[in-house]
Amino acid sequence: MRRTIEKYIKSDLPEKIVMLTGPRQTGKTTLSKMLSNHYDYFNFDNPEHRLDLFEKSWDRSKDLIIFDELHKMKRWKSWLKGVYDTEKRPPSIVVTGSAKLDTYKKVGDSMAGRFFQYRLHPLDLKEIRIIIKPENLDTALTTLIEIGGFPEPYLKGNKRFYNRWKRSHLDIILRQDMLDLENVRQISSVETLIQLLRKRVGSPVSYKSLAEDLQCSDKTVKRWLTMLENMYVIFRITPYHKNIARSLIKAPKIYFYDTGQIIGNAGLRLENLTACALIKEIHYIEDCYGEEASLHYARTKDGKEIDFLILKNETPFMLLEVKLADEHASANFAHFGKHFPGIKKVQLVKDLKREKTFPDGVEIREAGRWLSTISLGD
């Protein structure tokens, strides 16, 4: 199964280290091993591999060397910089990790100018259409809503398998990765936080309210949320404000990379799935093309709200509302349209009889078709 970012990674390998990150079990190792037929592979979690890494005893006749979970090595960035600066190329180097490597590269010498980053996400409807070519997109969309897009459970298509898979998946993150990287001991409290978040997808989250529920401080809640972001469990989107610094302190919305984690109706799951598709597309144009984009939501003090607002080059680009079955255009498009003249306005509806547009530019689009062809180009 060829992933859509593969060709871009291959084009960078002759010149740069490629850092490939993303949630656990999205296929980073599989993708890395598909980049060449002649590779040497090392996983820092493997004791024998760790010794080889310390000795730098890999096969230099190979075209590609893969360092998996290297960020768990102390001063790994300085070590990698030394390898890059002193070794002849080839072999090319890929570094993979199930945590945000930019967070764990702040110790030692700078890697600036030596690497390009790629983020591998779970499958979304666009990638499924391109690489799996399903017979029915509606069926694929329903599977994504119920099971999420992580390759193994999605390809199984079995809810019972998925329910067991997601328990072990989250357990590894909490009881292995967080202990290794963050030295967190209050694992049960972080588990409770995740349970609370599963019920609050789509709504602004109050740090104070979460702190009261968990009987801890606001500061502790924010630290735990940042750790969950760094482990690719959740991602936050903030309300849009022209002063970006102000928007960052406002109540965020929180979504899960695994849509199947959501406790709620199909509408909330569809919103989470759409958020995943949008952030994946934003990371795609950032990582592959170097463009600048960000994801927010739009909300006024009196409660008028649009689910998503996409910025490109710090300029409002698209307003997006998500509905399960409501074919009537949200009245809030008219309000926000006054503030963002000329902006694209799209309402996605899963169960839609007929697509349509209005004189003010609002588009009503079938969710499955739009998500399968999502593009943030002009």
QUIFENLIN-V370801 format. One record per backbone hydrogen bond with DSSP energy under -0.5 kcal/mol. CO is the residue of the C=O (numbers start at 1). NH is the residue of the N-H. If there is no record, write none. Layout:
CO;NH / CO;NH
This chain:
3;6 / 5;9 / 6;10 / 7;11 / 8;12 / 9;12 / 9;13 / 10;14 / 12;15 / 12;16 / 17;19 / 17;116 / 18;20 / 18;95 / 19;21 / 19;118 / 20;97 / 21;120 / 23;26 / 27;31 / 28;32 / 29;33 / 30;34 / 31;34 / 32;35 / 37;39 / 38;63 / 38;64 / 40;66 / 42;44 / 42;68 / 43;46 / 45;47 / 46;50 / 47;51 / 48;52 / 49;53 / 50;54 / 51;55 / 52;56 / 52;57 / 56;58 / 58;60 / 59;62 / 63;92 / 64;40 / 65;67 / 65;94 / 66;42 / 66;68 / 67;96 / 68;44 / 69;72 / 70;73 / 73;76 / 75;79 / 76;80 / 77;81 / 78;82 / 79;83 / 80;84 / 81;85 / 82;86 / 83;87 / 92;65 / 93;18 / 94;67 / 95;20 / 96;69 / 96;70 / 97;22 / 99;101 / 100;103 / 100;104 / 102;105 / 111;114 / 114;17 / 116;19 / 118;21 / 118;120 / 119;121 / 124;128 / 125;129 / 126;130 / 127;131 / 127;132 / 128;132 / 128;133 / 136;140 / 137;141 / 138;142 / 139;143 / 140;144 / 141;145 / 142;146 / 143;147 / 143;148 / 144;148 / 149;123 / 150;154 / 151;155 / 152;156 / 153;157 / 153;158 / 157;159 / 158;162 / 159;163 / 160;164 / 161;165 / 162;166 / 163;167 / 164;168 / 165;169 / 166;170 / 167;171 / 168;172 / 169;173 / 170;174 / 171;175 / 172;176 / 172;177 / 173;178 / 176;180 / 177;181 / 178;182 / 178;183 / 178;184 / 185;187 / 186;190 / 187;191 / 188;192 / 189;193 / 190;194 / 191;195 / 192;196 / 193;197 / 194;198 / 195;199 / 196;199 / 197;200 / 198;263 / 200;203 / 205;207 / 206;210 / 207;211 / 208;212 / 209;213 / 210;214 / 211;215 / 211;216 / 217;221 / 218;222 / 219;223 / 220;224 / 221;225 / 222;226 / 223;227 / 224;228 / 225;229 / 226;230 / 227;231 / 228;233 / 228;234 / 229;232 / 230;100 / 233;257 / 233;258 / 235;255 / 237;253 / 238;297 / 242;244 / 243;246 / 243;247 / 244;248 / 245;249 / 246;249 / 247;250 / 252;205 / 253;237 / 255;235 / 257;259 / 258;261 / 259;262 / 262;264 / 265;269 / 266;270 / 267;271 / 268;272 / 269;273 / 270;274 / 271;275 / 272;276 / 273;277 / 274;278 / 275;279 / 276;280 / 277;281 / 278;282 / 279;283 / 280;284 / 281;285 / 282;286 / 283;287 / 284;288 / 285;289 / 285;291 / 286;290 / 292;313 / 294;311 / 295;238 / 296;309 / 297;240 / 298;306 / 300;303 / 304;300 / 306;298 / 308;320 / 309;296 / 310;317 / 310;318 / 311;294 / 312;315 / 315;312 / 317;344 / 318;310 / 319;346 / 320;308 / 321;348 / 323;350 / 324;351 / 325;327 / 330;333 / 331;334 / 331;335 / 332;336 / 333;337 / 334;338 / 335;338 / 335;339 / 336;340 / 340;343 / 344;319 / 345;363 / 346;321 / 346;348 / 347;365 / 348;323 / 349;367 / 350;352 / 356;364 / 358;361 / 361;345 / 362;358 / 363;347 / 363;365 / 364;356 / 365;349 / 366;370 / 367;371 / 368;372 / 369;373 / 370;373 / 371;374
